[in-house]
Amino acid sequence: MFNLLRLLVAMGHSVDVLATSGRDTAQQRRLTAIGVGCIIPEDSGGPARWFLRWGDRYAAVIVSRYHLANQWFPLIRHVRPDAFKVLDTVDLHHVRELREAELRGSRLMRLAARATRRRELNAVRAADVTWVVSEVERRMLATTAPDARVEVISNVHDLPSRAPRPGSGAHLVFVGGAQHPPNADGVSWLLTDILPRILHRLPHCRLHLVGQGLADCAGAGDSASHPNVVFHGRIEDLGELFASCHVGLAPLRFGAGVKGKINHYMAFGLPTVATPSAVEGMHLEDGRDVIVASDAATFADAVVRLLDDSVLWSDLSLAGQENVRRHFSMESAAPGLRSTFEHCGRALAH
């Protein structure tokens, strides 16, 4: 989203971010530095009351995630009926929930996913434009909400200027917070079924887990319980860690949308091993851009192969960066943004 805001400002829009909870002064400084206004309405009765007073100044409003859209779209219509409403889905939540229900074989989770689907499609129908992150999800909505206007606005990443290179050692990395169910499940699977197979062949291999709450996955506890695992918590700038690692991991057994972790690995030239679920909608070809593995044994074999084969490592490193440049760069996102706001005024709120 930060990069999308940068693009909107570069296109000449005046953009404000309205925080619905919390205060992050570091993020405020980052946003201010790129010309984005930050609204923290602590002294005016909260964000809804602030918007009631000042919201009519905005020609368009972008709301991230369907549950916030269902809360905010009625308020936006009340304050400024002609405001252009954009739903940024981030991913299609009901698709992710249904896939988890299928993995668990849970009837209750299937019922919950269907309820999410109803609410999410209501938000899609109420929006003037809905953003999805892949053509796969656009096709899904073409079936379930055929009258909706949908634009593909995917993840946006900067490409580091330095050339990637394979280093010495065997360092693996996974990025993602445990509060997101696919990440928690993926790390549990990684620690219990995949990593032991890798360590059996490469006992000095080290796994870096980056994200809040990952130490609790699968009873991981702390580094003393897993001497080959380093728990980092959240890291704002991953560049230094990625420069010391050799393979990015995406062992996700369910999910939706496109995976920012894979984009992030590839932008830094890290070859990636991923599941079929993790690469959905990402324009990635197995063996050319990424190695795709469906089960624990195949996943472990792919990691070991990448660590042993410097030619394959370099080929995937370069192909991954080119994939990000073609499909997930600032330049690739610009056409969809221009199409979204071509008939709007200059003032935007998010």
Solvent accessible surface area in square Angstrom, and as a share of the most:
residue,aa,sasa,rsa
1,M,80,0.36
2,F,46,0.19
3,N,24,0.12
4,L,13,0.07
5,L,4,0.02
6,R,77,0.28
7,L,19,0.10
8,L,1,0.00
9,V,43,0.25
10,A,86,0.67
11,M,59,0.26
12,G,25,0.24
13,H,29,0.13
14,S,68,0.44
15,V,4,0.02
16,D,27,0.14
17,V,26,0.15
18,L,21,0.11
19,A,25,0.19
20,T,65,0.38
21,S,95,0.61
22,G,59,0.56
23,R,128,0.47
24,D,67,0.35
25,T,70,0.41
26,A,51,0.39
27,Q,59,0.26
28,Q,39,0.18
29,R,158,0.58
30,R,110,0.40
31,L,20,0.10
32,T,89,0.52
33,A,89,0.69
34,I,44,0.22
35,G,51,0.49
36,V,3,0.02
37,G,28,0.27
38,C,38,0.23
39,I,25,0.13
40,I,38,0.19
41,P,13,0.08
42,E,108,0.48
43,D,148,0.76
44,S,42,0.27
45,G,57,0.55
46,G,20,0.20
47,P,33,0.21
48,A,48,0.37
49,R,159,0.58
50,W,29,0.10
51,F,3,0.01
52,L,90,0.45
53,R,173,0.63
54,W,94,0.33
55,G,1,0.01
56,D,86,0.45
57,R,116,0.42
58,Y,6,0.02
59,A,18,0.14
60,A,0,0.00
61,V,8,0.05
62,I,2,0.01
63,V,11,0.06
64,S,21,0.13
65,R,97,0.36
66,Y,19,0.07
67,H,80,0.36
68,L,48,0.24
69,A,0,0.00
70,N,55,0.28
71,Q,116,0.51
72,W,27,0.10
73,F,2,0.01
74,P,66,0.42
75,L,30,0.15
76,I,1,0.00
77,R,104,0.38
78,H,137,0.61
79,V,27,0.16
80,R,63,0.23
81,P,107,0.67
82,D,105,0.54
83,A,5,0.04
84,F,40,0.17
85,K,17,0.07
86,V,0,0.00
87,L,0,0.00
88,D,14,0.07
89,T,0,0.00
90,V,55,0.31
91,D,13,0.07
92,L,1,0.00
93,H,20,0.09
94,H,15,0.07
95,V,16,0.09
96,R,25,0.09
97,E,49,0.22
98,L,65,0.32
99,R,62,0.23
100,E,25,0.11
101,A,0,0.00
102,E,106,0.48
103,L,71,0.35
104,R,108,0.39
105,G,56,0.54
106,S,26,0.17
107,R,161,0.59
108,L,135,0.67
109,M,62,0.28
110,R,75,0.27
111,L,75,0.38
112,A,56,0.43
113,A,2,0.02
114,R,123,0.45
115,A,22,0.17
116,T,5,0.03
117,R,96,0.35
118,R,147,0.54
119,R,112,0.41
120,E,0,0.00
121,L,5,0.02
122,N,84,0.43
123,A,0,0.00
124,V,1,0.00
125,R,139,0.51
126,A,37,0.29
127,A,15,0.12
128,D,58,0.30
129,V,1,0.00
130,T,1,0.00
131,W,1,0.00
132,V,1,0.00
133,V,10,0.06
134,S,4,0.02
135,E,69,0.31
136,V,31,0.18
137,E,3,0.01
138,R,81,0.29
139,R,146,0.53
140,M,54,0.24
141,L,1,0.00
142,A,64,0.50
143,T,111,0.65
144,T,35,0.20
145,A,3,0.03
146,P,98,0.62
147,D,145,0.75
148,A,28,0.22
149,R,89,0.32
150,V,18,0.10
151,E,27,0.12
152,V,39,0.22
153,I,6,0.03
154,S,16,0.10
155,N,39,0.20
156,V,16,0.09
157,H,31,0.14
158,D,76,0.39
159,L,49,0.24
160,P,36,0.23
161,S,124,0.80
162,R,102,0.37
163,A,81,0.63
164,P,26,0.16
165,R,119,0.43
166,P,60,0.38
167,G,36,0.34
168,S,106,0.68
169,G,62,0.59
170,A,20,0.15
171,H,53,0.24
172,L,0,0.00
173,V,0,0.00
174,F,0,0.00
175,V,25,0.14
176,G,12,0.11
177,G,15,0.15
178,A,22,0.17
179,Q,140,0.62
180,H,67,0.30
181,P,55,0.35
182,P,2,0.01
183,N,8,0.04
184,A,30,0.23
185,D,12,0.06
186,G,0,0.00
187,V,0,0.00
188,S,34,0.22
189,W,23,0.08
190,L,0,0.00
191,L,9,0.05
192,T,77,0.45
193,D,61,0.32
194,I,0,0.00
195,L,6,0.03
196,P,64,0.40
197,R,116,0.42
198,I,0,0.00
199,L,40,0.20
200,H,159,0.71
201,R,121,0.44
202,L,43,0.22
203,P,83,0.52
204,H,171,0.76
205,C,0,0.00
206,R,102,0.37
207,L,0,0.00
208,H,15,0.07
209,L,1,0.00
210,V,3,0.02
211,G,10,0.09
212,Q,103,0.46
213,G,40,0.38
214,L,3,0.02
215,A,28,0.22
216,D,112,0.58
217,C,11,0.07
218,A,52,0.40
219,G,67,0.65
220,A,0,0.00
221,G,42,0.41
222,D,80,0.41
223,S,52,0.34
224,A,93,0.72
225,S,70,0.45
226,H,48,0.21
227,P,102,0.64
228,N,31,0.16
229,V,3,0.02
230,V,39,0.23
231,F,44,0.18
232,H,63,0.28
233,G,29,0.28
234,R,145,0.53
235,I,53,0.27
236,E,132,0.59
237,D,110,0.57
238,L,12,0.06
239,G,14,0.14
240,E,157,0.70
241,L,22,0.11
242,F,5,0.02
243,A,27,0.21
244,S,58,0.37
245,C,3,0.02
246,H,7,0.03
247,V,0,0.00
248,G,0,0.00
249,L,0,0.00
250,A,0,0.00
251,P,0,0.00
252,L,3,0.02
253,R,93,0.34
254,F,3,0.01
255,G,1,0.01
256,A,6,0.05
257,G,2,0.02
258,V,16,0.09
259,K,18,0.07
260,G,30,0.29
261,K,25,0.11
262,I,0,0.00
263,N,0,0.00
264,H,54,0.24
265,Y,0,0.00
266,M,3,0.01
267,A,1,0.01
268,F,38,0.16
269,G,2,0.02
270,L,5,0.02
271,P,1,0.01
272,T,0,0.00
273,V,0,0.00
274,A,0,0.00
275,T,5,0.03
276,P,67,0.42
277,S,26,0.17
278,A,0,0.00
279,V,21,0.12
280,E,43,0.19
281,G,19,0.18
282,M,0,0.00
283,H,91,0.40
284,L,26,0.13
285,E,89,0.40
286,D,83,0.43
287,G,47,0.46
288,R,127,0.46
289,D,6,0.03
290,V,0,0.00
291,I,13,0.07
292,V,33,0.19
293,A,1,0.01
294,S,80,0.52
295,D,69,0.36
296,A,10,0.08
297,A,44,0.34
298,T,61,0.36
299,F,0,0.00
300,A,2,0.02
301,D,69,0.36
302,A,7,0.05
303,V,0,0.00
304,V,8,0.04
305,R,136,0.50
306,L,1,0.01
307,L,40,0.20
308,D,103,0.54
309,D,54,0.28
310,S,72,0.46
311,V,106,0.61
312,L,20,0.10
313,W,10,0.04
314,S,43,0.28
315,D,80,0.41
316,L,2,0.01
317,S,2,0.01
318,L,113,0.56
319,A,22,0.17
320,G,1,0.01
321,Q,17,0.08
322,E,66,0.30
323,N,10,0.05
324,V,0,0.00
325,R,119,0.43
326,R,156,0.57
327,H,54,0.24
328,F,2,0.01
329,S,5,0.03
330,M,32,0.14
331,E,134,0.60
332,S,42,0.27
333,A,7,0.05
334,A,13,0.10
335,P,73,0.46
336,G,11,0.11
337,L,0,0.00
338,R,136,0.50
339,S,36,0.23
340,T,2,0.01
341,F,7,0.03
342,E,109,0.49
343,H,163,0.73
344,C,32,0.19
345,G,38,0.36
346,R,165,0.60
347,A,29,0.22
348,L,0,0.00
349,A,7,0.05
350,H,40,0.18
